[in-house]
Amino acid sequence: MKLLLVEDDPLLGDGLRASLGKAGFIVSWVRDGKTALGLLETEEFTIMVLDIGLPVMSGMEVLREVRARGDTLPILMLTARDTTRDKVLSLDRGADDYLVKTADMEELIARLRSLVRRSGRGGVSLCSGELTLDLVSHCVTRQGKTVAMSSREFILLRALMEGIGRVLTRNQLEAALYGWNRDVDSNAIEVHIHNLRLKLGAGSIKTVRGVGYTIAKAAA
């Protein structure tokens, strides 16, 4: 489940990215509304967590623009203020849920999963030929046998399988693993890809030279 996190506070954003990543979401974190809108034009997401109090372009403005496009992406609004007016405005303008930033992380995760279920955008597993990735148990199997994965290997494989048939760039894979606006070791993606190939087979992940990586669609 690909989640777009829009939060300008660096400490809160980093904490949310880490916690949501551990809960099974592939998190892309951006810190302003304009970047979020641009990303929505090029990437497909399962759900968005949107801070109301953003600089330059407020979360309310982002929400209005997303709905004006006809985009039905589930959106949960975050705010530092526990006011009825903010809640009413958010829901009236098309938000699917609303939560105060002081809420427990488990509650946020539960609400997000509920929104995903109601939207019908979340699947239980991803499959490609003899390879299956279970989104609930975080289990990967190949030819019916369990394949041990680190958390980052799982996230990277999941991103590739959710984009099956498409080539994902190095930047897109880095965003899935570490979030946007975050320094990453220059060869981190290559190391994880190498390890995945050792576990899944040399031909499991294809390199498209000068572009990125892909898992090809299984033959019918």
C-alpha positions in Angstrom: 0.0 0.0 0.0 1.6 3.2 -1.2 1.0 6.1 1.2 1.7 9.8 0.4 2.6 11.7 3.6 2.5 15.5 3.4 4.0 16.9 6.6 6.4 19.9 7.0 7.6 19.2 10.5 10.9 17.2 10.1 10.7 15.4 13.4 7.1 14.5 13.2 7.4 13.5 9.5 10.4 11.3 10.1 8.6 9.6 13.0 5.4 9.0 11.0 7.4 7.7 8.0 9.2 5.2 10.2 6.1 4.0 12.1 3.9 3.8 9.0 6.7 1.9 7.2 6.9 -0.6 10.0 3.1 -1.0 9.7 3.5 -2.1 6.1 2.9 1.1 4.2 5.3 2.2 1.4 5.7 5.8 2.4 6.6 8.7 0.2 7.1 11.8 2.4 7.0 15.4 1.1 6.9 18.6 3.0 4.7 20.9 1.0 1.5 20.9 -0.9 2.8 21.8 -4.4 5.2 18.9 -4.3 2.4 16.6 -3.2 0.2 17.7 -6.1 3.0 17.2 -8.6 3.7 13.7 -7.3 0.0 12.7 -7.6 0.2 13.4 -11.3 3.0 10.9 -11.8 2.6 8.3 -9.1 -0.3 6.1 -8.0 -1.0 6.0 -4.2 -3.4 3.9 -2.1 -4.0 6.7 0.5 -2.7 10.1 1.6 -2.1 11.6 5.1 -2.3 15.4 4.7 -1.3 18.0 7.3 -3.6 21.0 7.4 -1.0 23.5 8.5 1.4 23.5 5.6 3.4 26.5 4.4 2.7 28.3 1.1 -0.2 26.0 0.2 -2.4 24.8 3.0 -3.6 21.3 3.4 -7.2 22.5 2.8 -6.1 24.0 -0.5 -4.4 20.7 -1.5 -7.5 18.8 -0.5 -9.7 21.1 -2.6 -7.4 20.8 -5.7 -7.3 16.9 -5.4 -11.0 16.7 -5.3 -11.4 19.2 -8.1 -9.4 16.9 -10.3 -12.0 14.2 -9.6 -9.4 12.1 -7.7 -11.1 9.8 -5.1 -7.9 8.9 -3.3 -8.6 8.3 0.4 -7.3 11.3 2.4 -6.8 11.5 6.2 -6.3 15.0 7.5 -3.8 15.7 10.3 -4.0 18.9 12.4 -2.5 20.2 15.6 -5.8 21.8 16.6 -8.7 19.8 18.0 -11.5 22.1 16.7 -14.9 21.2 15.4 -14.5 23.8 12.6 -11.4 22.2 11.2 -13.1 18.8 11.3 -16.3 20.0 9.6 -14.3 21.9 6.9 -12.1 18.9 6.2 -15.0 16.6 5.8 -17.1 19.1 3.8 -14.3 19.6 1.3 -13.9 15.9 0.7 -11.6 14.4 3.4 -12.4 10.8 4.4 -11.2 11.1 8.0 -9.6 13.6 10.4 -7.2 13.1 13.3 -5.4 15.3 15.8 -1.6 14.9 15.8 -1.6 14.0 19.5 -3.6 10.8 18.7 -2.0 7.4 19.3 0.0 6.0 16.4 -2.0 2.7 16.6 -5.2 4.7 16.1 -3.8 6.4 13.1 -2.7 3.1 11.5 -6.1 1.5 12.3 -8.0 4.4 10.7 -5.7 4.2 7.6 -6.3 0.5 7.2 -10.0 1.0 7.6 -10.0 3.7 4.9 -8.1 1.4 2.5 -10.5 -1.4 3.1 -13.5 0.8 2.5 -12.0 2.2 -0.7 -11.3 -1.2 -2.1 -7.7 -0.1 -3.1 -5.8 -2.4 -0.8 -5.1 -6.0 -1.7 -4.2 -9.0 0.5 -1.3 -10.3 -1.6 0.7 -9.5 -4.7 1.7 -12.3 -7.2 4.0 -12.7 -10.1 4.4 -16.2 -11.5 5.7 -18.4 -8.7 6.4 -15.4 -6.4 3.8 -14.3 -3.8 4.1 -11.4 -1.4 1.5 -11.4 1.5 0.7 -7.8 2.6 -0.8 -8.9 5.9 1.7 -11.4 7.2 4.7 -9.8 5.5 5.6 -13.2 4.1 7.3 -13.8 0.8 7.1 -17.2 -0.9 8.7 -18.6 -4.1 7.5 -21.9 -5.5 5.5 -22.4 -2.2 8.6 -22.0 0.0 9.1 -19.1 2.4 11.9 -16.7 1.5 13.5 -14.8 4.5 13.5 -11.0 3.9 14.8 -8.0 5.8 12.2 -5.2 6.3 13.9 -3.1 3.6 14.1 -6.0 1.1 10.4 -6.6 1.7 9.5 -2.9 1.1 11.6 -2.8 -2.1 10.2 -6.0 -3.5 6.7 -4.7 -2.7 7.3 -1.5 -4.5 8.5 -3.4 -7.6 5.6 -5.8 -7.5 3.0 -3.1 -7.0 4.5 -1.5 -10.2 4.7 -4.8 -12.0 5.3 -4.4 -15.7 6.6 -0.8 -15.2 10.1 0.4 -14.7 10.8 2.1 -11.4 13.6 4.6 -11.3 16.3 4.6 -8.6 14.7 7.7 -7.1 11.3 6.1 -6.9 12.8 3.1 -5.1 14.7 5.3 -2.7 11.5 7.2 -1.9 9.8 3.9 -1.2 12.6 2.8 1.2 13.6 6.1 2.8 11.0 8.8 2.0 11.6 11.9 -0.1 14.1 14.6 1.0 16.3 12.1 2.7 20.0 11.4 2.2 20.7 7.9 1.0 23.9 5.9 0.4 24.8 6.1 -3.3 24.7 2.3 -3.7 21.9 1.4 -1.3 19.4 0.4 -3.9 22.0 -1.7 -5.8 22.9 -3.6 -2.7 19.2 -4.4 -1.9 18.6 -5.5 -5.5 21.6 -7.7 -5.4 20.4 -9.4 -2.2 16.9 -9.9 -3.6 18.3 -11.5 -6.7 20.4 -13.9 -4.6 17.2 -15.0 -2.8 14.7 -15.0 -5.7 16.9 -15.8 -8.7 19.2 -13.8 -10.9 16.4 -13.2 -13.4 13.8 -12.2 -11.0 14.5 -8.4 -11.2 15.4 -6.9 -14.6 17.7 -3.9 -15.0 16.7 -1.4 -17.6 20.0 0.4 -18.3 19.9 4.1 -17.6 16.3 3.9 -16.3 15.8 1.6 -13.3 14.4 -1.8 -12.4 11.4 -3.9 -13.1 9.6 -7.2 -12.5 8.1 -8.3 -15.7 4.5 -9.5 -15.9 4.3 -13.3 -15.7 3.3 -14.9 -19.0 -0.4 -15.9 -19.3 
